[in-house]
């Protein structure tokens, strides 16, 4: 489920803990219709994280959308999350999913 124009991508969407460490890029794009003053909360595997305004956590793009992109080490994700299917995304001030994506960590 996602708000129109919002998306979450994880590249690559599947990786192995037994492989060499690689960079995983987690990207969340929010629709231009979401105001910069709106509050959003990060979420991973159903656990909420930090809450901030869109303008504090995302960069406004030329098309008006908001972008947050963060590289992570595959080994760090393996240590922090463990193997299996995981989800990451953003929630609005009411706790409703704005956007969510999934990725798989293999042994």
C-alpha positions in Angstrom: 0.0 0.0 0.0 1.4 3.4 -0.9 0.3 7.0 -1.3 0.0 8.0 -5.0 3.4 9.1 -6.2 5.2 7.7 -3.2 7.6 4.7 -3.4 10.2 2.7 -1.5 13.0 0.9 -3.3 15.8 -1.2 -1.9 18.7 -1.9 -4.3 19.5 -4.7 -4.5 16.2 -6.1 -3.1 17.9 -9.4 -2.1 21.4 -10.1 -0.8 23.3 -12.8 1.1 25.0 -12.5 4.5 27.6 -15.0 3.4 28.6 -12.9 0.4 31.2 -10.1 0.3 30.0 -6.9 2.0 28.1 -4.6 -0.5 26.3 -1.3 -0.4 22.5 -1.5 -0.2 20.7 1.7 -1.1 17.4 2.3 0.7 15.4 5.0 -1.0 12.0 6.5 -0.1 10.3 9.0 -2.4 7.3 10.9 -1.1 4.6 12.5 -3.4 4.8 16.2 -4.1 1.3 16.4 -2.6 2.7 15.8 0.8 3.6 19.2 2.5 7.1 19.7 3.9 5.5 20.4 7.3 3.8 17.0 7.5 5.1 14.6 10.1 6.4 11.2 9.0 7.7 8.2 11.0 10.2 5.7 9.7 9.2 2.1 10.0 11.1 -1.2 9.7 9.5 -4.6 10.1 6.5 -3.0 11.7 8.6 -1.2 14.4 8.4 2.6 14.3 11.5 4.7 14.4 12.1 8.4 14.4 9.4 11.0 13.6 10.3 14.2 11.9 8.8 16.6 9.3 9.1 15.8 5.7 11.4 18.8 5.0 13.7 17.7 7.9 14.2 14.2 6.6 13.8 14.5 2.9 15.3 16.6 0.1 12.8 18.4 -2.2 13.3 17.4 -5.8 12.8 19.5 -9.0 9.4 17.8 -9.6 8.2 18.7 -6.1 8.6 15.2 -4.7 10.6 14.5 -1.6 13.6 12.1 -1.6 15.5 10.3 1.1 18.3 7.9 0.1 20.7 6.2 2.4 23.4 3.6 1.7 23.8 0.8 4.2 26.4 -2.0 4.5 24.9 -5.4 3.7 26.8 -6.8 6.7 25.3 -4.1 9.0 21.8 -5.0 7.9 22.6 -8.7 8.4 23.8 -8.0 11.9 20.9 -5.7 12.8 18.0 -7.5 11.1 19.0 -11.1 10.5 17.9 -13.3 7.6 14.4 -13.4 6.1 12.0 -11.0 4.4 12.0 -7.4 5.8 9.9 -4.3 5.1 10.8 -0.6 5.3 8.7 2.5 4.8 7.2 5.6 6.1 4.0 6.3 8.1 1.9 9.5 8.3 1.0 11.3 11.5 -2.0 9.0 11.9 0.2 5.9 11.7 -1.0 5.0 8.2 1.5 3.6 5.7 2.5 6.2 3.1 4.9 3.8 1.3 6.6 0.5 2.0 9.0 -1.8 0.3 10.4 -5.2 1.0 13.8 -6.8 0.8 15.2 -10.3 1.5 18.3 -11.1 3.5 19.6 -14.6 2.7 22.0 -16.7 4.8 
